[in-house]
């Protein structure tokens, strides 16, 4: 006994299955959101080697962001014992920290260590980031103006007095000292991504696909 095969055009269930399968393929194969550095530059005009220095900069965010990694400036190699990097809120609470090593990922002059658990930063908060550079070099631009090749992530707002530091005792501590004539101390950097990304185009198509499938099923039952 032969079973009669229902043509695809007459089988709404098969159509719906194909539509949803195509949606899942597009969604799962779409590239994920990239983690990008907060800041970048092509050159700085001053390099320091200050044992025990804990230096960095202050910043704000324009929209919620996820911090996925912390980095340290690798001018001429990092210490084998690593460099502690942290981010604080205005009250001096340490929100996240890690230690960056010479073997960590190098991106545009900074080495980054991924965070096991990303943290979310919210707008309208004056954050500070700093790194303990130990006996290694760190750099700054001896000017209140941006250095050559300056770039900043579109979700980041630069502070009016960005350069910050703390007492040079070799420990990671809240950088409570500011310098208005410096365009940040580098020092640290971080990787981030939008906390509320725009949905992939395939995801926006899901209601349409489900609606078409539902319409096909309804029409079949009416026949």
PEURTA-V71015 format. One line per field, one symbol per residue. phi: phi as a letter, one per 20 degrees, with the letter a starting at -180 (. if undefined). burial: 1 if it has 16 or more other ideal C-beta (glycine too) atoms within 10 Angstrom, else 0. A space follows every 10 residues. Layout:
phi = ???
burial = ???
This chain:
phi = .eefeeggfd dfffffffff ffffffffef ffffedffcb beacebcccc gnfdcrbdbc cebgcdedad ccfdfbndff encfcbccef enffeabbdd dfeffeclnd dcdfefcgdd ddfmceeccb ceeleefccb dfafdffgmf bcgfeddeff cffcbcgedn debgeedccf ecendcnebb dbbffcffgf gfffeggfff ffffffffff ffe
burial = 0000000000 0100110010 0010000000 0000111111 1001000000 0011111111 1000111111 1111100100 0111111100 0000111111 0101001011 1110100100 1000001111 1111011111 1000001001 0010110110 0111110000 0111100110 0111111111 1110100000 0100100010 0010010000 000
